[in-house]
Amino acid sequence: MIVYNITIKVSWNILEKWLVWELQEQIPAVLATRLFDDYKFFRLLEQDEEEGPTFIVQYFTGSLENYRKYITEYAPALQEKGRNKWGEATIAFQTLMSSLDTGF
């Protein structure tokens, strides 16, 4: 299992609008590519939230090829859409993980 992990720090002043957008627009747009089988959405706890809370979205796929196709064909436009909408009110970084039960 391949996990595409996105960590996002969100400013307090956009939090509620961002949550609606993330759940109703961004996550559905990623899943609409049909390259990921499922997702999970988390809020980090015990973090410094002075500037805002931190969230994690994890997308799951069975193949590295699906992830690579997403990164080359879909991610740039979706990431740009988020940057255009929220500007510097969010900070995000991505990581890629493999579950240990499928090897390294």
Long-range contacts (C-beta under 8 A, 24 or more apart in sequence): 1-60, 1-61, 1-62, 1-98, 1-99, 1-101, 1-102, 2-60, 2-61, 2-62, 2-63, 2-64, 2-66, 2-67, 2-96, 2-97, 2-98, 3-58, 3-59, 3-60, 3-96, 3-97, 3-98, 3-99, 4-36, 4-58, 4-59, 4-60, 4-61, 4-67, 4-70, 4-94, 4-96, 5-56, 5-57, 5-58, 5-94, 5-95, 5-96, 5-97, 6-56, 6-57, 6-58, 6-59, 6-92, 6-93, 6-94, 7-44, 7-54, 7-55, 7-56, 7-92, 7-93, 7-94, 7-95, 8-54, 8-55, 8-56, 8-57, 8-90, 8-91, 8-92, 9-51, 9-52, 9-53, 9-54, 9-90, 9-91, 9-92, 10-52, 10-53, 10-54, 10-55, 10-89, 10-90, 11-51, 11-52, 11-89, 11-90, 12-51, 12-52, 12-53, 13-89, 14-86, 14-89, 14-90, 15-52, 15-53, 18-86, 18-89, 18-90, 21-85, 22-55, 22-57, 26-78, 26-81, 26-82, 27-57, 29-78, 30-59, 30-70, 30-74, 30-78, 31-59, 33-70, 33-73, 33-74, 35-61, 35-66, 35-67, 35-69, 35-70, 35-74, 36-60, 36-61, 36-66, 36-70, 37-61, 37-62, 67-96
